């Protein structure tokens, strides 16, 4: 059940952040549907061989951000009420992080606002052309 | 239970100071990883914690009280060197452990030995180093102890058996037990432990939650003019040290890497990147620099 999640413990990106990112991505892509149950902390920790308190930390943050909800004794679920909400939060987070990284990289190699904007518009035209 | 508090521990062997003013606090249910080069004081710390060595100074408490004989019922220690008897079989050790500890689960021990590929009818003398390590782990985990103290619990094990031991640590923690273990394999500590301390020459040079250390410690890299002057950056509290190779500058940050990156940018650097550091990088930096 947890096979859609994987982490790279050797990465410099904290494991709990990797988990948060992946759960959000899965919700955004519909791999995790509204109301669907997430693996228990223990199950996921054993599946990935990572520290259970690290998994619990990721779940706590996801709950605070409204992506999942935890019913005591029953487990954690993708937030059902206002399904669209948690999915939208997740979609926006994933997309914003990707855009952030791209703009930051453009800036770091010396592009100014105008040049970056031109590239951004070109990317929009390529991937999200205006319907005529 | 069980939490551990070590305060100002000091242990000397003659003139040699093995552990110096060591303070650690390990919360209940957590997995704590102790890292450090050979001779940095890891095993000595464990032995003092267990009362196997008399410390010169300091205070050690388990669940708020000094170590008492009763604590050993729910505590398991796996030493780095095998303490199994060469002339006894693994089955003999299982029987001896069963008689000593009421919580010992023989069935679980046998199933762990099967997973490790250890034949319990063999004499210890006939086991490889890795098989001895695995046997000690099976005997310890089959007691379902509330506190596990593991000195190099994966040494000599093949990768499959290493993973079994790591999962036993993870499972014990998920069930509420406290685990403290040492390892030279940083990748294992990175997986199983939420908190670490790095020892060097008997002192802690770095301690913290693995994920928090990774969040805080980054390298900010940028390209600057030859004439670029560090000015305030050289003694900025956020920056541990500066590496410079003509036009490439690398600032090793202990915190606020993003703000440091912005500042470097505002001073005219280009090609700025914030690089993440794995625990191995963090370890090498801590051990090579000291405090």
HADDOCK unambig.tbl for C-alpha pairs under 7 A between the chains (distance, minus, plus):
assign (segid A and resid 9 and name CA) (segid B and resid 190 and name CA) 6.13 0.50 0.50
assign (segid A and resid 9 and name CA) (segid B and resid 191 and name CA) 5.74 0.50 0.50
assign (segid A and resid 10 and name CA) (segid B and resid 187 and name CA) 6.36 0.50 0.50
assign (segid A and resid 10 and name CA) (segid B and resid 190 and name CA) 6.90 0.50 0.50
assign (segid A and resid 10 and name CA) (segid B and resid 278 and name CA) 5.49 0.50 0.50
assign (segid A and resid 10 and name CA) (segid B and resid 279 and name CA) 6.97 0.50 0.50
assign (segid A and resid 11 and name CA) (segid B and resid 278 and name CA) 5.28 0.50 0.50
assign (segid A and resid 12 and name CA) (segid B and resid 214 and name CA) 5.65 0.50 0.50
assign (segid A and resid 12 and name CA) (segid B and resid 276 and name CA) 4.46 0.50 0.50
assign (segid A and resid 12 and name CA) (segid B and resid 277 and name CA) 4.29 0.50 0.50
assign (segid A and resid 12 and name CA) (segid B and resid 278 and name CA) 4.11 0.50 0.50
assign (segid A and resid 13 and name CA) (segid B and resid 214 and name CA) 6.49 0.50 0.50
assign (segid A and resid 13 and name CA) (segid B and resid 276 and name CA) 6.40 0.50 0.50
assign (segid A and resid 14 and name CA) (segid B and resid 211 and name CA) 4.55 0.50 0.50
assign (segid A and resid 14 and name CA) (segid B and resid 214 and name CA) 5.82 0.50 0.50
assign (segid A and resid 14 and name CA) (segid B and resid 215 and name CA) 6.40 0.50 0.50
assign (segid A and resid 15 and name CA) (segid B and resid 211 and name CA) 6.52 0.50 0.50
assign (segid A and resid 42 and name CA) (segid B and resid 174 and name CA) 5.56 0.50 0.50
assign (segid A and resid 45 and name CA) (segid B and resid 170 and name CA) 6.78 0.50 0.50
assign (segid A and resid 46 and name CA) (segid B and resid 167 and name CA) 5.95 0.50 0.50
assign (segid A and resid 46 and name CA) (segid B and resid 170 and name CA) 6.45 0.50 0.50
assign (segid A and resid 46 and name CA) (segid B and resid 171 and name CA) 6.72 0.50 0.50
assign (segid A and resid 49 and name CA) (segid B and resid 166 and name CA) 6.84 0.50 0.50
assign (segid A and resid 49 and name CA) (segid B and resid 167 and name CA) 5.77 0.50 0.50
assign (segid A and resid 49 and name CA) (segid B and resid 170 and name CA) 6.78 0.50 0.50
assign (segid A and resid 49 and name CA) (segid B and resid 191 and name CA) 6.49 0.50 0.50
assign (segid A and resid 49 and name CA) (segid B and resid 192 and name CA) 6.83 0.50 0.50
assign (segid A and resid 50 and name CA) (segid B and resid 170 and name CA) 6.73 0.50 0.50
assign (segid A and resid 50 and name CA) (segid B and resid 191 and name CA) 4.71 0.50 0.50
assign (segid A and resid 50 and name CA) (segid B and resid 192 and name CA) 5.08 0.50 0.50
assign (segid A and resid 51 and name CA) (segid B and resid 170 and name CA) 5.81 0.50 0.50
assign (segid A and resid 51 and name CA) (segid B and resid 191 and name CA) 6.29 0.50 0.50
assign (segid A and resid 51 and name CA) (segid B and resid 192 and name CA) 4.70 0.50 0.50
assign (segid A and resid 51 and name CA) (segid B and resid 193 and name CA) 5.87 0.50 0.50
assign (segid A and resid 51 and name CA) (segid B and resid 194 and name CA) 6.12 0.50 0.50
assign (segid A and resid 52 and name CA) (segid B and resid 170 and name CA) 6.50 0.50 0.50
assign (segid A and resid 52 and name CA) (segid B and resid 173 and name CA) 6.86 0.50 0.50
assign (segid A and resid 52 and name CA) (segid B and resid 174 and name CA) 5.67 0.50 0.50
assign (segid A and resid 54 and name CA) (segid B and resid 194 and name CA) 6.57 0.50 0.50
assign (segid A and resid 108 and name CA) (segid B and resid 270 and name CA) 5.67 0.50 0.50
assign (segid A and resid 108 and name CA) (segid B and resid 271 and name CA) 4.14 0.50 0.50
assign (segid A and resid 108 and name CA) (segid B and resid 272 and name CA) 4.86 0.50 0.50
assign (segid A and resid 108 and name CA) (segid B and resid 273 and name CA) 6.90 0.50 0.50
assign (segid A and resid 109 and name CA) (segid B and resid 270 and name CA) 6.24 0.50 0.50
assign (segid A and resid 109 and name CA) (segid B and resid 271 and name CA) 4.51 0.50 0.50
assign (segid A and resid 110 and name CA) (segid B and resid 270 and name CA) 6.19 0.50 0.50
assign (segid A and resid 110 and name CA) (segid B and resid 271 and name CA) 6.73 0.50 0.50
